[in-house]
């Protein structure tokens, strides 16, 4: 038989475990409200919460009184939850909400800082792009149009001898440099 003082100790411990369960409930309630879960999300969250809470209470009871479940243990759990929810719940809920808002603001600040650092890191490369790539693109576009116009004029002037010279030149280039193998669409 367990001595009376140990039973009072276990009863006090179960009251504390009930208060921990109340805190876990407040934490879940604020999390659920912050995430704005809908019907299915709330149902799944409730199931997950009760599985986790059951595990936490089970482990704490194992550590505290070797998992013995008696009437005073159940009364202590209920009394602890009622005490927590009536005395500490409002303050704790507002503190948890404040913590969530602070963490959200910290996260937003971190993302903005990371974005700013990335833009500053990419700034020199943008400058190089604007100074080099845009003028080269313009020159390439103009050159391509000039060469296309010249090719069209030469093709009309020379006709089939010009095409034979072009094919022979491409064949010689591709035999010297296999990377330049090119098949002319006919």
C-alpha positions, 0 to 999 in steps of 0.5 A: 500500500502506498503511504498517505504522503506519497498519495498527496504528492501524486495528487499534487503531481496530477494537478500539475499534469492537468495544468500542463494539459490545459496549457497544451489546449491553449497552445493548440487553440491559439495555433488553430486560430492563427492558422485559420483551419477549416472543418477538415483541418480542425478535425485532423488537428483535434485528432492530432492534439488528443493523440499528442496530449494523451502521449504527454500525459501518459509519459508524465504519469509514468515518470510521476507515479509509475502509471498508476491510474486511480480515482484521485489521479483522474480527479487531479487531472480534471482539477488541474485543467479547471484551475489552469483554464479559470486562472491562467488561461487568459494571460497565457493565451494573450502571451502566446498570441503575442509570441506568434505575432512577434515570430511572424514579424521576425520571419517577415523581417528575415525574408525582406532582409534576405531579399534585399541582400540577394538584390544587392548581390545581383546588382553588379551582374545586372549592371554588366548585363545592361552594359554588355548584353543589351548593346550586343543584342542590338548589334546582333539583331541589326547584323542578322538583318543585314546578313539575311538581306545580303544573303537574299540578294546574293542568292537572287544574283548568283542562284544555284552556283552560290548554293553549291559554293555555300554547300562546299564551304560548309562541307569543308568546315564540318570536315575540319571541325566536326562540331560545325556539322550542319545539314542544310534544310532543302 
